Amino acid sequence: MSLPTHMKYIIIGAGIHGLSTAYHLAKELRTKRRGSGRDILVIDKTAIGAGASGIACGVIRNNYYQPAMQELIAHSVDVWEEDAEGYGYLPVGYMQISPECMHADVADIHGRQEDIGYDSKFIEGEKDCLKYMRENVFEDWQAKNVTSILHEKKGG
Ligand SMILES: Cc1cc2nc3c(=O)[nH]c(=O)nc-3n(C[C@H](O)[C@H](O)[C@H](O)COP(=O)(O)OP(=O)(O)OC[C@H]3O[C@@H](n4cnc5c(N)ncnc54)[C@H](O)[C@@H]3O)c2cc1C
């Protein structure tokens, strides 16, 4: 296939970011009557989805340490929810089940989720964690040394 010699917009990398950028740019150009997707070329050194995008696990979660990421993910989840069936999004929630060495960090994450109104529950203490898992998830749950559970009600 021969490449065009001139192009108004070139995006390098056909992973999720490159393709999303191309999609939104095309929409914007059309809305402003300044062009369309035909003005954009996405190039990749290998193939579409050849990088991380092609091997991602498909998990939507909001247990990030960076505050900006938490707000960004909350916004992303709103987008997924707009057309869950179309995107193949299964909003079953997400759980971070942790040993004591992660307790404080996960507590911070939960605090920030509360601040931005992201629906989640935080369970602390080995006894309460065991009870929560047995009553809500697996009645035969047996894992030891779990002292905190962050249960995100959104995501999946
Ligand atoms: C194993 C794994 C599991 C993951 N699981 C999840 C998950 O469950 N949920 C989640 O939200 N995120 C997950 N991620 C993270 C997520 O996949 C990445 O954040 C995301 O795909 C990055 O997209 P990208 O477009 O920035 O990069 P990439 O998908 O890596 O795309 C970059 C593209 O650029 C091309 N390229 C690079 N250099 C050049 C060049 N010089 N010229 C031309 N092309 C070039 C590459 O070939 C590639 O196709 C996971 C990542 C990995 C590795």
Ligand as a Chemical Component Dictionary entry (heavy atoms), coordinates in Angstrom:
data_LIG
# 
_chem_comp.id                   LIG 
_chem_comp.type                 NON-POLYMER 
_chem_comp.pdbx_formal_charge   0 
_chem_comp.three_letter_code    LIG 
# 
loop_
_chem_comp_atom.comp_id 
_chem_comp_atom.atom_id 
_chem_comp_atom.alt_atom_id 
_chem_comp_atom.type_symbol 
_chem_comp_atom.charge 
_chem_comp_atom.model_Cartn_x 
_chem_comp_atom.model_Cartn_y 
_chem_comp_atom.model_Cartn_z 
_chem_comp_atom.pdbx_ordinal 
LIG C1  C1  C 0 -0.580 -6.696 29.997 1  
LIG C2  C2  C 0 -1.342 -5.402 30.139 2  
LIG C3  C3  C 0 -2.609 -5.417 30.660 3  
LIG C4  C4  C 0 -3.324 -4.225 30.782 4  
LIG N1  N1  N 0 -4.588 -4.266 31.293 5  
LIG C5  C5  C 0 -5.314 -3.128 31.374 6  
LIG C6  C6  C 0 -6.634 -3.173 31.859 7  
LIG O1  O1  O 0 -7.167 -4.223 32.209 8  
LIG N2  N2  N 0 -7.336 -1.997 31.932 9  
LIG C7  C7  C 0 -6.772 -0.816 31.534 10 
LIG O2  O2  O 0 -7.468 0.221  31.615 11 
LIG N3  N3  N 0 -5.500 -0.735 31.069 12 
LIG C8  C8  C 0 -4.780 -1.859 30.971 13 
LIG N4  N4  N 0 -3.491 -1.809 30.515 14 
LIG C9  C9  C 0 -2.964 -0.496 30.114 15 
LIG C10 C10 C 0 -3.465 -0.145 28.712 16 
LIG O3  O3  O 0 -3.399 -1.268 27.869 17 
LIG C11 C11 C 0 -2.602 0.998  28.142 18 
LIG O4  O4  O 0 -2.616 2.100  29.053 19 
LIG C12 C12 C 0 -3.122 1.494  26.813 20 
LIG O5  O5  O 0 -3.426 0.428  25.920 21 
LIG C13 C13 C 0 -2.064 2.408  26.186 22 
LIG O6  O6  O 0 -2.529 2.800  24.922 23 
LIG P1  P1  P 0 -1.614 3.634  23.965 24 
LIG O7  O7  O 0 -2.403 3.899  22.723 25 
LIG O8  O8  O 0 -1.053 4.794  24.701 26 
LIG O9  O9  O 0 -0.347 2.702  23.681 27 
LIG P2  P2  P 0 -0.217 1.383  22.770 28 
LIG O10 O10 O 0 -1.465 0.566  22.727 29 
LIG O11 O11 O 0 1.029  0.705  23.210 30 
LIG O12 O12 O 0 -0.035 1.977  21.304 31 
LIG C14 C14 C 0 1.146  2.563  20.847 32 
LIG C15 C15 C 0 1.277  2.196  19.368 33 
LIG O13 O13 O 0 2.318  2.996  18.836 34 
LIG C16 C16 C 0 3.046  2.212  17.930 35 
LIG N5  N5  N 0 4.371  2.846  17.820 36 
LIG C17 C17 C 0 5.286  2.990  18.796 37 
LIG N6  N6  N 0 6.348  3.658  18.328 38 
LIG C18 C18 C 0 6.093  3.961  17.043 39 
LIG C19 C19 C 0 6.819  4.642  16.021 40 
LIG N7  N7  N 0 8.033  5.149  16.254 41 
LIG N8  N8  N 0 6.230  4.766  14.799 42 
LIG C20 C20 C 0 5.004  4.251  14.565 43 
LIG N9  N9  N 0 4.275  3.588  15.492 44 
LIG C21 C21 C 0 4.818  3.448  16.706 45 
LIG C22 C22 C 0 3.051  0.815  18.530 46 
LIG O14 O14 O 0 3.254  -0.188 17.534 47 
LIG C23 C23 C 0 1.636  0.740  19.139 48 
LIG O15 O15 O 0 0.692  0.124  18.264 49 
LIG C24 C24 C 0 -2.744 -2.981 30.368 50 
LIG C25 C25 C 0 -1.456 -2.987 29.821 51 
LIG C26 C26 C 0 -0.756 -4.169 29.687 52 
LIG C27 C27 C 0 0.630  -4.150 29.079 53 
# 
loop_
_chem_comp_bond.comp_id 
_chem_comp_bond.atom_id_1 
_chem_comp_bond.atom_id_2 
_chem_comp_bond.value_order 
_chem_comp_bond.pdbx_ordinal 
LIG C1  C2  SING 1  
LIG C2  C3  SING 2  
LIG C2  C26 DOUB 3  
LIG C3  C4  DOUB 4  
LIG C4  N1  SING 5  
LIG C4  C24 SING 6  
LIG N1  C5  DOUB 7  
LIG C5  C6  SING 8  
LIG C5  C8  SING 9  
LIG C6  O1  DOUB 10 
LIG C6  N2  SING 11 
LIG N2  C7  SING 12 
LIG C7  O2  DOUB 13 
LIG C7  N3  SING 14 
LIG N3  C8  DOUB 15 
LIG C8  N4  SING 16 
LIG N4  C9  SING 17 
LIG N4  C24 SING 18 
LIG C9  C10 SING 19 
LIG C10 O3  SING 20 
LIG C10 C11 SING 21 
LIG C11 O4  SING 22 
LIG C11 C12 SING 23 
LIG C12 O5  SING 24 
LIG C12 C13 SING 25 
LIG C13 O6  SING 26 
LIG O6  P1  SING 27 
LIG P1  O7  DOUB 28 
LIG P1  O8  SING 29 
LIG P1  O9  SING 30 
LIG O9  P2  SING 31 
LIG P2  O10 DOUB 32 
LIG P2  O11 SING 33 
LIG P2  O12 SING 34 
LIG O12 C14 SING 35 
LIG C14 C15 SING 36 
LIG C15 O13 SING 37 
LIG C15 C23 SING 38 
LIG O13 C16 SING 39 
LIG C16 N5  SING 40 
LIG C16 C22 SING 41 
LIG N5  C17 SING 42 
LIG N5  C21 SING 43 
LIG C17 N6  DOUB 44 
LIG N6  C18 SING 45 
LIG C18 C19 SING 46 
LIG C18 C21 DOUB 47 
LIG C19 N7  SING 48 
LIG C19 N8  DOUB 49 
LIG N8  C20 SING 50 
LIG C20 N9  DOUB 51 
LIG N9  C21 SING 52 
LIG C22 O14 SING 53 
LIG C22 C23 SING 54 
LIG C23 O15 SING 55 
LIG C24 C25 DOUB 56 
LIG C25 C26 SING 57 
LIG C26 C27 SING 58 
# 
